[in-house]
Structure formats: C-alpha cells, structure tokens
Amino acid sequence: MDDEPLSQWAERRDAKIGRLRAVPLGGDTGPRGSHLNPDTPRAIQRWNGHTWEPYGFAANLAEAKRVLFPSTEVAPASGPAPKLGPGTGRRRKPQAPR
C-alpha cells in the first residue's frame, strides 16, 4: 500500500487551519491578484478546515496587508553606510576592513 498514513495527512490539513485571506468586495470578483484594485474594500476570511468563513473587514489593500501580515520584527537600527572602493561604477565593492 503506497498511501501515506492518515495521521500525516491530518497533520498537514490541520496546519492550514486559521489561515487568513483577503477577498475584494463588489462586482463579479472572487479571489484574485491582490494588486488589482488596491482601493477596493476587502473581506478578511479565515480557513476553518472545511470552508472560508468571515473573519473581518479591511477598507483597502494596505489595511488588509496589515491584518494578514502583522509586523513582528523590529526595524534594524540605521548605521553608517559602508565605505566604497575607488571608482565611479555602480558595481563597486565595499572596502575590506583593515
């Protein structure tokens, strides 16, 4: 029997529960490219293991992205730019520390 064990399949299926997606509202549109109509309101939907259920609402694409992809990392501290080697070309390499 070449089938995978049921427990492995169930783990893979259960890992997807709770995923969120943003669907544009209005018109005959369904799930499609997020870059299309960025000012269109979006319904936030959550996967419950069987079907997509309503979860929230976003006024536009930018707000939907904040809900779907919350920022958890701290912005890196800006430091001095590396010193570049001689020349004017755009492919100059940073100087090695001495």
C-alpha positions as CSV (number, residue, x, y, z in Angstrom):
1,M,0.0,0.0,0.0
2,D,1.6,3.3,-1.2
3,D,-0.8,5.6,0.7
4,E,0.6,7.9,3.4
5,P,-0.6,7.3,6.9
6,L,-3.8,9.1,7.9
7,S,-2.1,10.8,10.8
8,Q,0.4,12.6,8.4
9,W,-2.4,13.7,6.2
10,A,-4.4,15.1,9.2
11,E,-1.3,17.0,10.5
12,R,-0.8,18.6,7.1
13,R,-4.5,19.5,6.8
14,D,-4.7,20.9,10.4
15,A,-1.6,23.1,9.8
16,K,-3.7,25.1,7.3
17,I,-6.5,25.9,9.8
18,G,-6.5,29.5,10.8
19,R,-5.0,30.9,7.6
20,L,-6.3,34.3,6.5
21,R,-7.0,35.7,3.1
22,A,-8.4,39.0,1.7
23,V,-11.1,38.9,-1.0
24,P,-12.2,42.0,-2.8
25,L,-15.8,43.0,-2.3
26,G,-18.2,44.0,-5.0
27,G,-18.6,43.1,-8.7
28,D,-18.1,39.6,-10.0
29,T,-14.7,39.3,-8.5
30,G,-13.6,36.5,-6.3
31,P,-10.1,35.7,-5.0
32,R,-7.7,37.2,-7.5
33,G,-4.4,39.1,-7.7
34,S,-4.1,41.4,-4.6
35,H,-2.5,44.2,-6.7
36,L,-5.8,44.6,-8.7
37,N,-8.0,47.5,-7.5
38,P,-5.9,48.3,-4.4
39,D,-8.6,50.8,-3.1
40,T,-11.4,48.2,-3.1
41,P,-12.7,47.1,0.3
42,R,-11.7,43.6,1.2
43,A,-13.4,40.9,3.3
44,I,-10.9,39.0,5.5
45,Q,-11.7,35.3,5.6
46,R,-10.4,32.5,7.8
47,W,-10.0,28.9,6.8
48,N,-11.7,26.6,9.4
49,G,-10.6,23.3,7.9
50,H,-13.6,22.9,5.7
51,T,-14.6,26.3,4.2
52,W,-13.6,30.0,4.3
53,E,-15.6,31.9,7.0
54,P,-15.9,35.7,7.5
55,Y,-13.3,37.0,9.9
56,G,-13.0,40.7,9.4
57,F,-13.1,43.7,7.0
58,A,-10.5,46.0,5.5
59,A,-11.1,49.3,3.8
60,N,-8.3,48.8,1.2
61,L,-5.3,46.6,0.3
62,A,-2.9,48.3,2.6
63,E,-5.1,47.7,5.6
64,A,-5.7,44.1,4.5
65,K,-2.0,43.5,4.4
66,R,-1.6,44.9,7.9
67,V,-4.2,42.3,9.1
68,L,-2.8,39.4,7.1
69,F,0.9,40.1,7.7
70,P,1.4,41.8,11.1
71,S,4.9,43.1,11.6
72,T,6.6,41.3,14.4
73,E,10.2,42.2,13.7
74,V,11.9,45.3,15.0
75,A,13.3,47.7,12.3
76,P,17.1,47.5,12.1
77,A,19.0,50.4,13.5
78,S,20.4,52.6,10.8
79,G,24.1,52.9,10.9
80,P,26.8,54.5,8.8
81,A,26.9,53.3,5.2
82,P,29.9,51.1,4.2
83,K,32.8,52.9,2.6
84,L,33.1,52.1,-1.1
85,G,36.2,51.4,-3.1
86,P,37.7,53.7,-5.7
87,G,35.8,54.3,-8.9
88,T,32.5,55.6,-10.1
89,G,30.8,52.4,-11.3
90,R,27.7,51.1,-9.8
91,R,29.3,47.7,-9.1
92,R,31.9,48.9,-6.7
93,K,32.6,46.6,-3.9
94,P,32.8,47.7,-0.2
95,Q,36.3,48.1,1.1
96,A,37.6,45.3,3.3
97,P,38.3,46.3,6.9
98,R,42.0,47.0,7.6
